[in-house]
Amino acid sequence: MPRTKNILSMLGTLAPLVVVSLACGQAPRGQGMRFPTTGKEAPGLAPLDDAVMAMMRRHGIPGASLAVAKDGKLVFARGYGWAVLEARTPVQPDTVFGLASLSKSITALATLKLVEQGKLSLEGRVFKILNTEPLAAVRVDPRLYQITIRQLLNHSGGWDRQVSGDPVNWTTQVKMKYGPQTAISPRHLIAFTMGEPLDFDPGTECRYCNFGYLLLGEVIARVSGQSYEKFVRDNVLIPMGLRNVAVPPGNGTYAPNQARRYLSGATRELPGWEQSYLNAVGGWTASAVDLARLLTAVDGSRGKRFLSDKMFAEMIAPPPPPLKPKADGSYVGLGWDIVNRRDKAFTYFKDGSWYGMRCFMKRLPSGINWVLMFNASMDPDVFDRQAVLEAAKEVREAVERMERFPNIDLFEEYR
């Protein structure tokens, strides 16, 4: 039972539910219903399936996927529940999900690749690169022209959505300015936002900022001379061997093999991704297996590391003063919400949340990479945020305590 309990602890507050159910020979709540499961079963890890499905029952989540890689090998890849409720289409290990803010890590890697290629500098001034004209007759905060690429990557550009709101949500104001029939583009949002003051001096605080990654998408397109999506595909995804990662059509429809999105506890699917102007912020789709492949390319456990050693070190380096690490030693990296380094060991983590999307990916100091994805979003309240953070913490603790992993590599099964 101790080892079973360790594995099940990955689901945080749900672990006691499943442990008690197993010990008593009872099915977890949900009248004994089991979701369909796909992918190869891993000897000794069946309780992991029970734990994931217990979380799905409790939160009304139709589908999920979990992938774990160790030493560059895919050792666990499973799908749970339904990708499409109405058709009862089961989630497969290679079913693609909306990535929400996990897309930011892809955007960051593309930005760092441009720096590595000598086409961009981390200290480059963003608005001088873009040369965007603000709206007429507005006063532009002069600090805007001091914002650097690095500051966009680590969320220290000067915007605080808890103070002034999130600029990517100002589409109503933009339409009032440009006309109700305006097709919103990054250019519209940038020009409009240039007329609003910053909330703090760039580089002095870290405040999570979606708008910064919208700007990075435009920087990538301008500096590379290609569309944002094409540069990412040719310079990040294809070199990593990621052939199924894509942005959806952007017209409210779904891409092939994409899990439909739902609100927790609801059965009517949400429209597909429509905000193509936010592709660099949260528009990409991928499977858990795809992201496990990405993580093993980033850390170099599956071959040559994607970034040069110098650029990789920049990605996980502490931010420059006056920014400081937290009391636990963690800090915001370039494209990662949490980075921590101790001697030669390092870890980084990113999560994402949008309507009908909830996903996590993490690299552990032990060299393990894991990805967990759901096709439903839970209630956007304080309880939910704390619950998912605890779940992510328990995933790390559970995987770190696993004594043995299957001696297999499933990457070749999912090309």
C-alpha positions as CSV (number, residue, x, y, z in Angstrom):
1,M,0.0,0.0,0.0
2,P,2.8,2.6,0.6
3,R,3.8,2.5,-3.0
4,T,0.2,2.6,-4.2
5,K,-0.4,5.6,-2.0
6,N,2.6,7.4,-3.4
7,I,1.4,7.0,-7.0
8,L,-2.1,8.1,-6.1
9,S,-0.9,11.1,-4.3
10,M,-0.4,12.8,-7.6
11,L,-4.1,13.9,-7.5
12,G,-3.8,15.8,-4.3
13,T,-7.0,15.9,-2.4
14,L,-8.4,13.0,-4.4
15,A,-5.8,10.6,-3.3
16,P,-7.5,9.6,0.0
17,L,-10.7,8.9,-1.9
18,V,-9.0,6.4,-4.2
19,V,-6.8,4.8,-1.6
20,V,-9.7,4.2,0.7
21,S,-11.8,2.8,-2.2
22,L,-9.0,0.4,-3.2
23,A,-8.4,-0.7,0.4
24,C,-12.0,-1.5,0.9
25,G,-12.5,-3.1,-2.4
26,Q,-15.0,-0.4,-3.4
27,A,-15.3,1.6,-6.6
28,P,-14.6,5.4,-6.3
29,R,-17.7,7.6,-6.2
30,G,-19.6,7.9,-9.5
31,Q,-21.6,4.7,-9.0
32,G,-18.7,2.5,-10.1
33,M,-18.5,4.1,-13.6
34,R,-15.1,3.8,-15.3
35,F,-14.1,6.0,-18.1
36,P,-12.6,4.3,-21.2
37,T,-8.8,4.2,-21.1
38,T,-6.4,3.9,-24.0
39,G,-2.7,3.3,-24.4
40,K,-0.5,0.5,-23.1
41,E,-1.0,-0.4,-19.4
42,A,2.1,-0.1,-17.3
43,P,2.7,-2.9,-14.8
44,G,2.1,-1.7,-11.3
45,L,0.7,1.7,-12.3
46,A,-3.0,0.8,-12.6
47,P,-3.7,2.9,-9.5
48,L,-2.5,5.9,-11.5
49,D,-5.4,5.3,-13.9
50,D,-7.8,5.2,-11.0
51,A,-6.5,8.4,-9.6
52,V,-6.8,10.4,-12.8
53,M,-10.3,9.1,-13.4
54,A,-11.3,9.9,-9.8
55,M,-10.3,13.5,-10.4
56,M,-12.3,13.5,-13.6
57,R,-15.4,12.3,-11.8
58,R,-15.0,14.8,-9.0
59,H,-14.6,17.8,-11.3
60,G,-16.9,16.7,-14.2
61,I,-14.1,16.4,-16.7
62,P,-14.9,14.4,-19.9
63,G,-11.3,13.6,-21.0
64,A,-7.7,13.6,-20.0
65,S,-4.3,12.5,-21.1
66,L,-1.1,11.8,-19.1
67,A,2.4,11.2,-20.5
68,V,5.7,10.6,-18.6
69,A,9.2,10.5,-20.1
70,K,12.3,9.3,-18.3
71,D,15.9,9.6,-19.7
72,G,14.4,10.7,-23.1
73,K,12.1,7.6,-23.3
74,L,8.4,7.8,-23.2
75,V,7.5,5.3,-20.4
76,F,3.9,6.1,-19.9
77,A,1.2,7.4,-22.3
78,R,-2.5,7.0,-21.5
79,G,-5.8,8.6,-22.6
80,Y,-8.9,8.7,-20.3
81,G,-12.5,9.4,-21.0
82,W,-13.9,11.1,-24.1
83,A,-12.4,13.5,-26.6
84,V,-15.9,14.0,-28.1
85,L,-18.8,13.4,-25.7
86,E,-21.7,13.2,-28.2
87,A,-19.9,10.7,-30.4
88,R,-18.4,8.9,-27.4
89,T,-15.0,9.2,-29.1
90,P,-12.3,8.1,-26.5
91,V,-9.2,10.1,-25.8
92,Q,-6.1,8.4,-27.2
93,P,-2.6,9.1,-26.0
94,D,-2.0,11.1,-29.2
95,T,-5.3,13.1,-29.1
96,V,-4.5,16.7,-29.4
97,F,-5.8,19.2,-26.7
98,G,-5.8,23.0,-26.6
99,L,-2.7,24.1,-24.9
100,A,-3.8,27.5,-23.6
101,S,-0.8,29.1,-22.0
102,L,1.5,26.2,-22.6
103,S,1.7,27.9,-26.0
104,K,3.8,30.6,-24.4
105,S,6.6,28.1,-23.9
106,I,6.6,27.4,-27.6
107,T,6.6,31.2,-28.3
108,A,9.5,31.6,-25.9
109,L,11.5,28.8,-27.6
110,A,11.0,30.4,-31.0
111,T,12.1,33.8,-29.5
112,L,15.3,32.2,-28.0
113,K,16.0,30.5,-31.3
114,L,16.0,33.9,-33.0
115,V,18.4,35.2,-30.4
116,E,20.6,32.1,-30.9
117,Q,20.6,32.8,-34.7
118,G,21.8,36.3,-34.1
119,K,18.7,38.0,-35.4
120,L,17.4,39.3,-32.1
121,S,18.8,40.4,-28.7
122,L,17.3,39.7,-25.3
123,E,18.0,43.3,-24.5
124,G,16.4,44.6,-27.7
125,R,13.7,47.2,-27.3
126,V,10.3,45.7,-28.3
127,F,8.5,48.8,-29.5
128,K,11.5,50.0,-31.5
129,I,11.6,46.6,-33.2
130,L,7.8,46.7,-34.0
131,N,7.7,50.4,-34.9
132,T,3.9,50.3,-34.3
133,E,2.1,53.7,-34.5
134,P,-0.2,54.4,-31.5
135,L,-3.7,55.7,-32.0
136,A,-3.9,59.4,-32.9
137,A,-3.9,62.0,-30.1
138,V,-3.0,59.6,-27.2
139,R,-0.2,60.1,-24.8
140,V,2.3,57.2,-24.8
141,D,3.9,56.2,-21.6
142,P,7.6,56.9,-22.3
143,R,8.6,53.7,-20.3
144,L,7.0,51.7,-23.1
145,Y,10.0,52.2,-25.3
146,Q,12.3,50.8,-22.6
147,I,10.6,47.3,-22.5
148,T,13.0,44.5,-23.6
149,I,12.5,41.1,-25.1
150,R,13.7,39.5,-21.9
151,Q,11.1,41.4,-19.9
152,L,8.3,40.1,-22.1
153,L,9.6,36.6,-21.7
154,N,9.7,36.8,-17.9
155,H,6.5,38.9,-17.4
156,S,8.3,42.0,-16.1
157,G,7.3,44.3,-19.0
158,G,5.2,46.7,-16.8
159,W,1.6,45.4,-17.2
160,D,-0.4,44.1,-14.2
161,R,-3.8,42.6,-15.0
162,Q,-4.8,42.8,-11.4
163,V,-4.4,46.6,-11.5
164,S,-5.5,47.7,-15.0
165,G,-7.0,44.5,-16.5
166,D,-5.6,42.3,-19.3
167,P,-5.0,44.1,-22.6
168,V,-5.8,40.9,-24.6
169,N,-9.4,41.2,-23.3
170,W,-9.9,44.8,-24.5
171,T,-11.4,43.7,-27.7
172,T,-14.7,45.5,-27.0
173,Q,-12.9,48.8,-26.5
174,V,-10.9,48.2,-29.7
175,K,-14.1,47.6,-31.7
176,M,-15.6,50.7,-30.3
177,K,-12.6,52.6,-31.5
178,Y,-12.2,51.0,-35.0
179,G,-15.8,50.0,-35.7
180,P,-18.0,47.0,-34.7
181,Q,-17.1,45.0,-37.9
182,T,-13.4,45.2,-37.3
183,A,-11.6,41.8,-37.4
184,I,-9.4,42.1,-34.3
185,S,-5.7,41.7,-35.0
186,P,-2.5,42.0,-32.9
187,R,-1.9,45.4,-34.6
188,H,-5.2,46.8,-33.3
189,L,-4.6,45.6,-29.7
190,I,-1.0,46.9,-29.7
191,A,-1.9,50.3,-31.0
192,F,-4.8,50.6,-28.6
193,T,-2.7,49.5,-25.6
194,M,0.0,51.9,-26.4
195,G,-2.3,54.7,-25.2
196,E,-2.6,53.1,-21.7
197,P,0.0,53.8,-18.9
198,L,2.1,50.9,-17.6
199,D,1.5,49.7,-14.0
200,F,5.1,49.6,-13.0
201,D,8.6,50.3,-14.3
202,P,9.7,47.6,-16.7
203,G,12.0,45.1,-15.1
204,T,11.1,45.8,-11.5
205,E,8.3,43.3,-10.9
206,C,7.1,40.0,-12.4
207,R,3.3,40.0,-13.1
208,Y,1.9,37.4,-15.4
209,C,1.1,39.1,-18.7
210,N,-0.7,37.6,-21.7
211,F,-0.1,40.8,-23.7
212,G,3.7,40.4,-23.6
213,Y,3.4,37.1,-25.5
214,L,1.1,38.7,-28.1
215,L,4.0,41.2,-28.6
216,L,6.5,38.4,-28.9
217,G,4.5,36.7,-31.6
218,E,4.6,40.0,-33.6
219,V,8.3,40.4,-32.9
220,I,9.0,36.8,-34.2
221,A,7.1,37.6,-37.5
222,R,8.8,41.0,-38.0
223,V,12.3,39.8,-37.3
224,S,12.1,36.5,-39.2
225,G,10.2,37.9,-42.2
226,Q,7.8,35.0,-42.0
227,S,4.4,34.5,-40.3
228,Y,4.7,33.6,-36.6
229,E,3.2,30.1,-37.2
230,K,5.6,29.3,-40.1
231,F,8.7,30.4,-38.2
232,V,7.7,28.3,-35.2
233,R,6.9,25.3,-37.4
234,D,10.1,25.4,-39.4
235,N,12.5,26.4,-36.6
236,V,11.0,24.8,-33.5
237,L,8.5,22.1,-34.2
238,I,10.0,20.3,-37.2
239,P,13.6,20.2,-35.7
240,M,12.1,18.7,-32.6
241,G,10.2,16.0,-34.6
242,L,6.8,17.5,-33.7
243,R,4.7,17.0,-36.8
244,N,1.2,17.1,-35.2
245,V,1.5,20.4,-33.2
246,A,-0.5,23.1,-34.9
247,V,-2.8,26.1,-34.5
248,P,-6.4,25.3,-35.2
249,P,-8.3,27.0,-38.1
250,G,-9.3,29.9,-35.9
251,N,-12.9,30.0,-37.2
252,G,-14.6,28.2,-34.3
253,T,-14.1,24.7,-35.8
254,Y,-11.8,22.0,-34.5
255,A,-8.8,20.4,-36.1
256,P,-8.7,16.7,-36.8
257,N,-8.1,14.5,-33.8
258,Q,-8.7,17.4,-31.4
259,A,-10.5,16.9,-28.2
260,R,-13.6,19.0,-27.9
261,R,-13.6,21.6,-25.1
262,Y,-16.2,21.7,-22.3
263,L,-16.9,23.6,-19.1
264,S,-16.7,21.4,-16.0
265,G,-19.9,19.5,-15.5
266,A,-21.4,20.5,-18.9
267,T,-22.0,18.3,-21.9
268,R,-22.4,20.9,-24.6
269,E,-19.1,21.5,-26.4
270,L,-17.6,24.9,-26.7
271,P,-16.8,26.4,-30.1
272,G,-13.3,25.8,-31.3
273,W,-10.5,28.4,-31.0
274,E,-11.5,31.7,-32.6
275,Q,-8.9,34.1,-31.3
276,S,-6.3,33.7,-34.0
277,Y,-4.8,37.0,-32.9
278,L,-3.8,35.2,-29.7
279,N,-2.1,32.2,-31.2
280,A,1.3,33.1,-29.7
281,V,-0.4,33.5,-26.3
282,G,-2.6,30.4,-26.1
283,G,-3.6,29.1,-29.6
284,W,-1.5,25.9,-30.1
285,T,-2.8,22.4,-29.9
286,A,-0.8,19.2,-29.2
287,S,-1.0,15.9,-27.5
288,A,0.5,15.0,-24.2
289,V,3.0,12.8,-26.1
290,D,3.9,15.7,-28.3
291,L,4.7,17.9,-25.3
292,A,6.7,15.1,-23.7
293,R,8.7,15.0,-26.9
294,L,9.2,18.7,-26.7
295,L,10.3,18.6,-23.1
296,T,12.9,15.9,-23.9
297,A,14.2,18.0,-26.8
298,V,14.5,21.1,-24.6
299,D,16.5,19.3,-21.8
300,G,18.5,17.2,-24.3
301,S,17.6,13.8,-22.8
302,R,16.4,12.6,-26.2
303,G,19.5,13.7,-28.2
304,K,21.1,17.0,-29.0
305,R,19.5,19.8,-26.9
306,F,17.3,22.1,-28.9
307,L,19.0,25.3,-27.7
308,S,22.7,25.9,-27.4
309,D,24.1,25.5,-24.0
310,K,24.5,29.3,-23.7
311,M,20.9,29.9,-24.7
312,F,19.5,27.1,-22.5
313,A,21.4,28.7,-19.5
314,E,19.7,32.0,-20.3
315,M,16.3,30.3,-20.4
316,I,16.7,29.0,-16.8
317,A,18.8,31.7,-15.3
318,P,17.5,33.9,-12.5
319,P,16.1,37.3,-13.6
320,P,18.4,40.3,-13.4
321,P,18.2,42.7,-10.4
322,P,16.2,44.2,-9.0
323,L,14.1,41.1,-9.5
324,K,14.9,38.4,-7.0
325,P,14.0,34.7,-6.5
326,K,11.3,33.8,-4.0
327,A,12.0,32.5,-0.6
328,D,12.1,28.9,-1.8
329,G,14.7,29.8,-4.5
330,S,12.3,29.7,-7.4
331,Y,11.8,32.4,-10.0
332,V,10.1,33.1,-13.4
333,G,12.2,31.9,-16.3
334,L,12.1,32.7,-20.0
335,G,8.9,31.0,-21.0
336,W,8.4,29.1,-17.7
337,D,6.2,30.1,-14.7
338,I,8.6,28.4,-12.2
339,V,12.3,27.6,-12.5
340,N,14.5,26.3,-9.7
341,R,18.2,25.4,-9.8
342,R,20.4,23.7,-7.2
343,D,23.9,23.0,-8.3
344,K,23.6,21.1,-11.6
345,A,20.0,20.1,-11.0
346,F,17.2,22.1,-12.5
347,T,13.4,22.1,-12.9
348,Y,10.9,24.2,-14.8
349,F,7.1,24.2,-14.9
350,K,4.3,25.7,-17.0
351,D,0.6,25.5,-16.7
352,G,-2.3,26.7,-18.9
353,S,-5.9,27.5,-18.5
354,W,-8.6,28.7,-20.8
355,Y,-12.2,27.9,-21.4
356,G,-12.3,24.1,-21.9
357,M,-8.5,23.7,-21.4
358,R,-6.4,22.9,-18.3
359,C,-2.9,21.5,-18.8
360,F,0.4,21.2,-17.1
361,M,4.0,20.3,-18.0
362,K,7.1,20.0,-15.9
363,R,10.7,18.9,-16.0
364,L,11.9,17.5,-12.7
365,P,15.5,17.6,-11.3
366,S,15.7,13.8,-11.7
367,G,15.3,14.2,-15.5
368,I,11.7,13.1,-15.6
369,N,9.3,15.1,-17.8
370,W,5.5,14.8,-17.4
371,V,2.5,16.3,-19.1
372,L,-1.1,16.2,-17.8
373,M,-4.0,17.6,-19.9
374,F,-7.8,18.0,-19.5
375,N,-10.4,19.1,-22.0
376,A,-12.5,21.0,-19.5
377,S,-11.9,24.0,-17.3
378,M,-13.0,24.0,-13.7
379,D,-14.6,26.9,-11.8
380,P,-12.3,30.0,-12.1
381,D,-12.2,30.6,-8.3
382,V,-9.6,30.6,-5.6
383,F,-10.5,27.0,-4.6
384,D,-9.9,25.7,-8.1
385,R,-6.6,27.5,-8.4
386,Q,-5.4,26.1,-5.2
387,A,-6.7,22.6,-6.0
388,V,-4.9,22.4,-9.4
389,L,-1.6,23.8,-7.9
390,E,-1.8,21.1,-5.2
391,A,-2.5,18.5,-7.8
392,A,0.6,19.6,-9.8
393,K,2.7,19.4,-6.6
394,E,1.5,15.9,-5.9
395,V,2.3,14.8,-9.5
396,R,5.9,15.9,-8.9
397,E,6.1,14.1,-5.5
398,A,4.5,11.0,-6.8
399,V,6.8,10.7,-9.9
400,E,9.9,11.5,-7.9
401,R,9.2,8.7,-5.5
402,M,8.6,6.1,-8.1
403,E,11.3,3.5,-7.7
404,R,11.1,1.9,-11.2
405,F,9.8,2.8,-14.6
406,P,8.9,0.4,-17.4
407,N,11.9,-0.4,-19.6
408,I,10.1,0.8,-22.8
409,D,10.1,3.7,-25.2
410,L,6.7,4.5,-26.6
411,F,7.8,7.5,-28.7
412,E,8.0,5.4,-31.9
413,E,4.4,4.3,-31.5
414,Y,3.2,7.9,-31.7
415,R,4.8,9.7,-34.7
